[in-house]
Amino acid sequence: MMMMMTMIKTPGAVMMVLWLGLLLVTVANADDMIRSQMQDFESRLQASEKKTRDLENEVQMLKNSSEESQRAFLELKREKEQSRVSFSAALWAEGDGNIGPSQGTAPLAFRHVITNIGNAYNADTGIFTAPVRGAYFFVVFIFGNVAKPTGVSLQKNGEHVVIAYAYQPQYDVKPSNGVSLLLEEGDRVHVKRWDQTWIHDSKDHHSTFSGHLLFPM
């Protein structure tokens, strides 16, 4: 009788052992699957984070490039505006008359401004101030009455550069001269009447002073 009861309990115990073993295998497989899924998720997360960092770097590079391009554009615009320098002015703003012959010490103020691109010429003082370093060209034309010497000195920073001078006992005179100058930013150019000479001008604007920037350097 005892042997029969043992035989009846043994199959149940085996089944229990088998079931427990199967459960353990299932749990182990599930754990491996979860671990694999977590590793896969971490890999994808790291890849996504790297992609995000790469995109952020690209955005920053584009931003820096845009800022550099904007700075370069503004600099080119400024240089272009500074390179637009040209002026012409006549001696008298209105009426007519002569200047002279006393000693000329101050710059001649050519008050009738015809052109003043860049506003580098001051009609009140007669002085042109270089806005940028570069090569400039200046020319002066003056008119003198009969039997009166006529002359001017074109000066850079108060120093004589070239003269325009003429004298005729029987005819009007129209001396002129021009010169190219290398100027630094802030250098000043003006025209000074030569001592003991006369200069005439009228509404027809015979006597003029002009200059322009050839190219910056």
Secondary structure, 3 states (H helix, E strand, C coil): CHHHHHHHHHHHHHHHHHHHHHHHHHHHHHHHHHHHHHHHHHHHHHHHHHHHHHHHHHHHHHHHHHHHHHHHHHHHHHHHHHCCCEEEEECCCCCCEEECCCCCCCECCCCEEEEEECCCEECCCCEEECCCCEEEEEEEECEECCCCCEEEEEEECCEEEEEEEECCCCCCECCEEEEEEEECCCCEEEEEECCCCCEEECCCCCCEEEEEEEEEC
